[in-house]
C-alpha cells in the first residue's frame, strides 16, 4: 500500500501540515513502523503533483513557515476508493490491512462492511491455493494459507474490539 492513501485518510479530518501529519500517523498507527518526516514531505509532493491535495495556506511562527495541505475532490474520491477496495490478500500485507481498518475506524467509516469485503477476498485467495503434489509447492501453499488464516482471525478480533469501542 502506498503511503499516499494513509496521508489522504489523515487529511480527511481537515487541513494539516507535515509535522502534524507525522504526529497523527504515529498516534493512529501506534505499534507499526513510525513514519519518517522525509516520507511525509515526499508523499505530500506527489499528492500535490497528482492533484489529490493542495496548499490551504502557510502558517508562520517561531520557526520556519509551515505549509498546510488539504484534500481536493479527487483526493477525497481516491480515499473513498481505497477504503472500499480490499487489501490484496497475500498473507504478507498485515501492516496495510491494519492501517486500512484503523483508518476506517478513525474516519467513522463502515468498518463491518470493509471487514466483510476483506474477509471475502481472503477466502477467495485461500480457495485458490491448491497443492500441486510437489512437496515444495505444497509447503509454500500451506504457509500462504496459514498466513491468510491468521489475517482472517485478526479481522474477526479487530471487528469485535472495534464494535466494543
C-alpha positions as CSV (number, residue, x, y, z in Angstrom):
1,X,0.0,0.0,0.0
2,X,1.2,3.4,-0.8
3,X,1.6,5.9,2.0
4,X,-0.5,8.3,-0.2
5,X,-3.7,6.6,0.9
6,X,-2.8,6.9,4.6
7,X,-2.0,10.6,4.3
8,X,-5.3,11.2,2.5
9,X,-7.0,9.5,5.4
10,X,-5.2,11.7,7.9
11,X,-6.1,14.8,5.9
12,X,-9.7,13.8,5.7
13,X,-10.2,15.3,9.1
14,X,-9.1,18.7,7.9
15,X,-6.1,20.7,6.7
16,X,-2.8,19.8,8.3
17,X,0.9,20.5,7.9
18,X,3.6,17.8,7.5
19,X,4.6,17.7,11.2
20,X,1.0,17.3,12.3
21,X,0.5,14.5,9.8
22,X,3.5,12.7,11.1
23,X,2.4,13.1,14.7
24,X,-1.2,11.9,13.8
25,X,0.2,8.9,11.9
26,X,2.2,7.9,14.9
27,X,-0.9,8.2,17.1
28,X,-3.3,6.5,14.7
29,X,-1.0,3.6,13.9
30,X,1.0,3.2,17.2
31,X,2.9,-0.1,17.2
32,X,3.6,0.0,13.4
33,X,6.8,1.3,12.0
34,X,7.0,5.0,12.5
35,X,6.6,7.4,9.6
36,X,9.8,9.3,8.6
37,X,9.4,13.0,8.1
38,X,11.1,12.8,4.7
39,X,8.5,10.3,3.6
40,X,5.7,12.7,4.7
41,X,7.0,15.5,2.6
42,X,7.9,13.5,-0.4
43,X,4.4,11.9,-0.3
44,X,2.8,15.3,0.0
45,X,4.7,16.5,-3.0
46,X,3.4,13.5,-5.1
47,X,-0.1,14.0,-3.8
48,X,0.0,17.7,-4.8
49,X,1.5,16.9,-8.2
50,X,-1.3,14.4,-8.8
51,X,-4.0,16.9,-7.8
52,X,-5.1,14.9,-4.7
53,X,-4.1,17.7,-2.2
54,X,-3.5,21.4,-2.5
55,X,-1.9,24.0,-0.3
56,X,-4.6,25.5,2.0
57,X,-2.3,28.2,3.5
58,X,1.0,28.8,5.1
59,X,1.5,29.3,8.8
60,X,4.2,31.5,10.3
61,X,5.6,31.2,13.8
62,X,8.8,30.9,15.8
63,X,10.4,28.5,13.3
64,X,10.1,28.1,9.6
65,X,6.8,28.6,7.8
66,X,4.6,25.5,7.7
67,X,2.7,24.6,4.6
68,X,-0.8,23.4,5.4
69,X,-2.4,20.9,2.9
70,X,-6.0,19.9,2.3
71,X,-7.5,17.2,0.1
72,X,-9.1,18.1,-3.2
73,X,-12.3,16.5,-4.6
74,X,-10.1,14.0,-6.4
75,X,-8.2,13.2,-3.2
76,X,-11.5,12.5,-1.3
77,X,-12.6,10.2,-4.2
78,X,-9.2,8.4,-4.1
79,X,-9.6,7.9,-0.3
80,X,-13.2,6.5,-0.8
81,X,-11.9,4.0,-3.4
82,X,-9.0,3.0,-1.2
83,X,-11.4,2.3,1.7
84,X,-13.7,0.3,-0.5
85,X,-11.1,-2.0,-2.1
86,X,-9.8,-4.9,-0.1
87,X,-6.1,-5.2,0.6
88,X,-4.6,-7.8,-1.8
89,X,-4.8,-10.9,0.4
90,X,-1.3,-12.4,0.1
91,X,-0.6,-13.2,3.7
92,X,2.1,-10.6,3.9
93,X,0.1,-7.4,3.9
94,X,-0.7,-7.3,7.6
95,X,0.5,-3.7,8.1
96,X,-1.5,-2.5,5.1
97,X,-4.6,-4.3,6.4
98,X,-4.1,-2.8,9.9
99,X,-3.7,0.7,8.6
100,X,-6.8,0.4,6.4
101,X,-9.0,-0.9,9.2
102,X,-7.7,1.6,11.7
103,X,-8.1,4.5,9.3
104,X,-11.7,3.4,8.5
105,X,-12.4,3.3,12.2
106,X,-10.9,6.7,12.9
107,X,-12.8,8.2,10.0
108,X,-16.1,6.6,11.2
109,X,-16.5,4.6,8.0
110,X,-18.5,1.4,7.8
111,X,-15.8,-0.9,9.3
112,X,-18.0,-4.0,9.4
113,X,-18.6,-3.6,5.6
114,X,-14.9,-3.1,5.0
115,X,-14.1,-6.2,7.0
116,X,-16.7,-8.3,5.2
117,X,-15.2,-7.3,1.8
118,X,-11.8,-8.1,3.1
119,X,-12.9,-11.4,4.5
120,X,-14.4,-12.4,1.2
121,X,-11.2,-11.5,-0.6
122,X,-9.2,-13.6,1.8
123,X,-11.5,-16.6,1.5
124,X,-11.2,-16.4,-2.3
125,X,-7.4,-16.3,-2.1
126,X,-7.4,-19.3,0.3
127,X,-9.6,-21.3,-2.0
128,X,-7.3,-20.5,-4.9
129,X,-4.3,-22.1,-3.1
130,X,-4.3,-25.7,-4.3
131,X,-1.4,-28.1,-3.7
132,X,0.3,-29.3,-6.8
133,X,1.5,-32.6,-5.5
134,X,5.1,-31.4,-5.4
135,X,6.4,-31.1,-1.8
136,X,8.0,-27.7,-2.0
137,X,4.9,-26.2,-3.8
138,X,2.6,-27.8,-1.2
139,X,4.6,-26.4,1.7
140,X,4.5,-23.0,0.1
141,X,0.8,-23.2,-0.3
142,X,0.4,-24.3,3.3
143,X,2.4,-21.4,4.6
144,X,0.4,-18.9,2.4
145,X,-2.9,-20.5,3.7
146,X,-1.8,-20.2,7.3
147,X,-0.8,-16.6,6.9
148,X,-4.2,-15.8,5.3
149,X,-5.9,-17.7,8.1
150,X,-4.1,-15.6,10.7
151,X,-5.2,-12.4,8.9
152,X,-8.8,-13.7,8.9
153,X,-8.6,-14.4,12.6
154,X,-7.2,-10.9,13.1
155,X,-10.1,-9.4,11.1
156,X,-12.6,-11.1,13.4
157,X,-10.8,-9.9,16.5
158,X,-10.5,-6.4,15.2
159,X,-14.2,-6.3,14.4
160,X,-15.1,-7.5,17.9
161,X,-12.8,-5.0,19.6
162,X,-13.8,-2.0,17.4
163,X,-17.5,-2.8,18.0
164,X,-16.9,-2.6,21.7
165,X,-15.2,0.7,21.3
